[in-house]
């Protein structure tokens, strides 16, 4: 392969590398005032990424989180209040989108579900432990049965002799 062919082979990868920044998602910054940027950061920390579920949209780079950030940015630039933006996101994605959803009938499970599951687990453990103790207390061996059990255990402990 000659030198001209090798140089042409390098041109396409270099051109693609130059185009990569234009393919990246648009920056979510660029507010008119620092107060707007502060509101954006605060709201982004309050809203849950529904794709990641454990992260805020500020911490997530998922496509859904980026879409939600763009929507929050658009609403801030339109002049909507924080409460209006939260209400809009809840109307669109449900109460689960908030890291601190309001306590109401539809969110009782979110608020009290973990405690209810813990209580059920503890009660189940307590009931099973009592049953096990009751069964163990009901088993009383006679003197002959205890003697037979001791013989069986002693025979089990003796190493087998090879012929």
C-alpha positions, 0 to 999 in steps of 0.5 A: 500500500502506498503512502497516498492510499494510507493517508486517504484511509486516515481522512475518514476516521479523522472526519468522523472524530471531528463530527462527534461533538455535533452528535452529542446531546445539546448542553442543558445549561445556558440560562439567562440568569444564575437564579434560573440555573440554581433552580434547575439544579435544585429541581434536577436533584428532586426529580427521580430518573425513571430509567435508573430509579435510584438516581436523580435526573441530575446524576443520570445520563440516561436518555429519559433523564436528558429528556426530563432535563430539557423539559425542566429547562424549557419550563424554567425559561418559560417562567413557570414556578417550581411548584408548576414544574413539579406538578407538570412532571407528576402529571406526566410521570406520576408521583414516583418521579419525586424523591419525596412524593406527597403522602396521600392515598396513592402513595401510601405504599411508597411511604409505608410499604417498606415498614409494612414489609419489615413488620410482616417479616418480623412477625413471621420470624417470631411466629416460626420461632415460637412454633419451632420452640413449641415442637421441640418442647413437645418431643419428650423421649422415654428412658428406652428411647434416650438409651437407643439414641445414645447407642446410635450416636455412639455407633455413628462416632466410631470409625469404620474398620476396614477388613 
